[in-house]
């Protein structure tokens, strides 16, 4: 595997997350009014953190990555334990479904039960957030050559906190797309949609097939709904002419900027490689050295 692209997955995710963090929940118009076109790491803003600060997107991706690197394979129980330990540090940013699922884990639910319990008790409209697709891309590295296993572990990684099929299959489609990009495929998203399986929810495939054909659906939404996030992030990650353009375009759309930026960054990082990410961004993110090291360990895991 091309180590530059493998590193790009993790570093691109972190770059999109950190660039989007200070403008999370802002509209595109508000971002333009304050920053023009936001293409630099800035401090304060949403969550009032220093420039280059990552959020729960990268922090949970790190939980997954550290687990696979340590265990040598995907271990959902270990990942769930790491999520709980992270939750106990009091992160400044955490999604509602994730928090509810992690509290269920703390009460004794297993990794298979926690997300399911939360989903069963969540009404439509608040049951299919993007909190699992934002963190799952590192799994595409160790399982890039085993699609059946990649689909399985991707869905299980979502199940811990997000059991809705739009989330579990969304993780599988995203990770299979990233895996195809790591292999330099010509039609990575189309390949993913064709191979993930016929049980993929229609709502997800209907949103993503136009993107796979190279079309631009209108409008591209930036809410926290998993289908919106995947459609917009995959569009920007697969259509842009550079990793920087992809991430900047996604973040400047406004809305759930850190998560859509993180997903776009993972896709663009796999497509263009870590070397295509701006040095000025990487210099601002404290976790870069660990992410670089972990990427190397993931290449040999799985």
C-alpha angles and dihedrals in degrees: 000000000000103000091203090062093042090054088045092062094059098035093044090052091052093046094052091046095049095043091051098042099085094050100040111144092014121125122241089250093052091050091050092048093053104032109014098220107354108226102139132074106257132185135234115011115110110016091008096247132150121270112281095026113151123216137209090297094069094029091059091042086055090053089055094043095048090049095052091044092051099039096038090228143041109291111176094190091055091047090050089052090051091050090053092048089051091048089053090060089068102242114208092227126042133146121245098240091046092051092048092049093048090050088053089053090051089053090056106271116144122240088258093052106040101070091037092055092051092047092049089056098043122092123229108278094041101047106075109054127158096247096113101040090055093064106032104081097092088070090067090070103061094035099040093117097043108062097175090055092042091056090048097049093042092055092045091050088057094044091068091073109355115046099167109118090233087062099040094046090039089061090049094050092046094048094046088051091051090047090053090049090052086056092047094243119179097224106025099163094044089050090050094050091048095048106036091076148259093275092072106122114261091230090061097045092044090055096044105040093074089052089051088054091054095255127137110229115214122257107021103207126213103197125124091258108121095229092051092047095050094045094051097040095047090047093053095039094050100038104045123098094227140018091248093051091049095052096040092049092050095047095046091057087076127214117085090008101164095052098041087045091051094050092045090047093054091051094045091044091054090046100046104019134235091285089068094059114098114261090219090062095046092049090060097053115083095201097059096102093052092045090051092050094046092050088060091051092049092056089064097041133078 
